[in-house]
Every structure is written in structure tokens, then in C-alpha cells.
């Protein structure tokens, strides 16, 4: 089982650690189509 969290603030998505890992396998075009920006990691 995988558990993760996220929230949006200031136009950026915070958390989403599972998403960050999965994004490494996407093409640049796929990343553009996601249309969201991740906040920097703490």
C-alpha cells in the first residue's frame, strides 16, 4: 500500500512524493500536459 499527500498553495503543488518519482519516467511532452508545478522539496 502507498500513502501520499499533496496540497496546492501559491500555484504550486506541495508534497506529492509518489508523483515526483513517477514523473521521472514521463517524456517532456507528457510533463507539459500535466499542467502543474511542483514546489521545491524542503
Secondary structure, 3 states (H helix, E strand, C coil): CCCCCEEEECCEEEECHHHHHHHCCCCHHHHHHHCCCECCCC
